[in-house]
Amino acid sequence: MWKVYAFLSAFFAALTAICAKIGVKDINSDLATAVRTTIILFLTWGIVIFGSHLCEIKTISRNTWLFLILSGLSTGLSWLFYFKAIQAGSVSRVAPIDKLSVVITILL
């Protein structure tokens, strides 16, 4: 099942790149990132609430909190720089460079 999820992730990441390029055409890329993040915030908390997972928040360890916070900060910075890059350049050139994250992950 993980392969299905991975392909769906790749498909939606491609849609993200295309929609984001169109979305940042006439506005500041930081504002576009904030709007996108707000949508994601509502979507994910809706899934958690309607999936009855909110009570699980009490079981999250300090170590897990630390790494989730670091991951969130990294994601936010990644999105901010990605939106700046696609606003300034061609998405067909930015997206492949962005995918170097796979190589960087392996190296780290």
Summary of the structure (lengths in Angstrom):
residues: 108
radius of gyration: 15.9
end to end distance: 26.5
largest distance: 43.8
contacts: 234
relative contact order: 0.11
helix: 85%
strand: 0%
